[in-house]
Amino acid sequence: MSKLQPKKGRLLVAEPSILNDNSFNRAIVLLTEHTATNSVGFILNKPLEYSINDLLPEIDCSFNIYQGGPVEQDNLYFVHRIPQLLDNSVEVANGVFWGGDFKQLKDLLNKGALKQSEIRFFLGYSGWDKDQLTDELKENSWFVAENDFDNIFSKEEESLWRNKLLQKGGDYKLWVNAPDDFNLN
């Protein structure tokens, strides 16, 4: 069976061997860009203890914020399913979009016109320079998985990594019930 290659819209699934990296331990990353020179994505399953209103008090909305990755953690990013409402949205794949007009977004949020199942906010992003992601894949830090696109906006972030390991099968099934902290073993 051939390994999937990184591609815009696919998922990077952290290998169980990434134990000492707080950013990427048990992470699922949506690749929003993948070119010959770089890759960009957002961690889907690491919610923070903040809402959009905590960061931007002028927005009357309590949607959750997620850790997008270790790069530019002072910037807010978003992926969504509402390109018809946000100018300048960039399609990732299968009806999922990245970014867009933030003024329009603020207005929509303040009007209560969006559902949390249509958008996800991230502080920071995950990024790789030329050959960096290829090297990490060769080192078995990640495996690439197809994206069913239902999981991007779901509230099942705790089981997302586990479910991808079960889908992968084989030895990965052994890691499903491993403790978060191996020191507790």
N, C-alpha and C positions, 0 to 999 in steps of 0.2 A: 504494500500500500504506500503510495507516495505521500509525502508530507505536503500540506497546504502551504502556499507561500503568502507572505503578507500582501494585503491589498486593501485599498480604501473600502471601509464598510465591514471588514472582517474583524475578529476579536483576537487579541493576544491574551493568552491564559498563562498566568504565572505558574511555572513548574513548582511542584512541592519543595524542590531543593532551595528555593529563594526563602530562606528562613530569617536571615538577619537583616533584611531590608524592610524597614517599616512602611515605606511607600508602596512597595510592590508585593509584599507577602500576601498571597492568596488573592491577588488582584486580577480583574478582568478589564482589559483596555479596549475601547472601541477605537479603531484606527479611522481617523477622519481625513488623513492625508498620508499617502505613501508614494514617494517618487524615488528616482535614482539618487537624489541628494539628501533627502530627509524623510522622516516619518513623524506624525503628530497624532496624539490620541488623548482620550480622557478615561480615567478609571471610573467604572460604572458602579462598583460595589463598596465604596468607602464613604458613607455619609458622615458629614461633620455635624457638630452640635449647633449649627447656625441656620437661620432662615434668611431669605433674601432681605427681609425687613431689618434684620440685625445688622446687615452690612450696608444697606441703603435705606435709611429711615424714611426717605421721601416716597418709598414704594410700599403701599399697603398690601402686602402679600406675605404669607408665611411658608412658601414653598421651601423645601430643604435645599441645602447646598452640599455638594459632594467634593471630596478631594480629587481634583483632576489629575494631579501629578506634582512632581517636585519642582517644576519649572514655572517661574513667574507666578508664585502663589499669592501675589497681591493683586492679580487681575482676575476678573470674572468672565467666564465663558459660558456658552450654552449651546445645547443641541435641541432640536425640536421637530415637530411635525406640522408646522403652520406657516409654510413659505408664502402662502397667499396673503398672510397678514403682516409679514416682515420683509420689506425690501432688502435686497442684497444678500439674501440667504444663499448659502452654498450647499448644493446637494452632496451628501456623503454617499448614500445608496438607499434604495428601496423606500423612498419617501421620508428619509431622515435627513435633516438639514443642520448645518452648523452656522451660527452667527446670524447677523442681520441687523437691521436698523434698531438701535437700542432705545431711541426716543419712542418709536412706535411700540416697542415691547413694554416700556414703562407705562405708557398709556393703557395698553391692554391689561396689564397686571393691576393697575389702580382701578380699572373698571370692573375687575373680577371676570374678565372675558375669557380667561384661559383655565384649563384644568391641569393639575399637576401631571396627569398622564400624557400631556402634550409637549412638555418641556422639562429639561433637566439642566441645573446650574452647577458649574464647577469653579472652584478656586484653583488656579494653576492648570498646567497641562503636562502631559508626558511627551518628551521629544527625544529623537535620535538623529544624530548626524549621519552623513554618508557612511555606510558599512557598519555603523554601530549596532543597529538592530540585527543585521545579518550575523555579526559576531556573537551577539547574545543568543540568537537562535541556535547557532552551532554549539555554543556552550551549554545548551539545554536549560537556559533561564526561562524560556517561553515555549509554548506551542501555539500554532495558529489554528483557530476554529472558525467554522462558518457561523454566521450570525442569523438567528431566526427573526431578529428585529422586534420581537415582542418583549424581550427582556430589557431593552434600553430604558424604558420608562416605568418598569414595574417596581413594586416595592419589595421584591424578593431578593434584595441585594445580599442577604446573609447566605442564601442557598445557591446563588449564581455560580460561584467558583466550584462548589461541590457538584452541582449538576453537570457542569462542563467536564469535570473529571469522570463522572459516571458515564457520560456520552463517549468519552475517549476510550474507556474500558481498559482491559488488561491490568497491568500493575497499578494504574492510576486509581482503581477501585480501592486499593489498600490504603491510600492516603485520605480518602473521604472522611473517615472518622478520627483521624489523627488530631490531637489537641492543638490549639493555637499556640500554646507555649510548651515546648518539649521539656522544659525544666520541671514542669509539673508531673511528668511521667515517672 
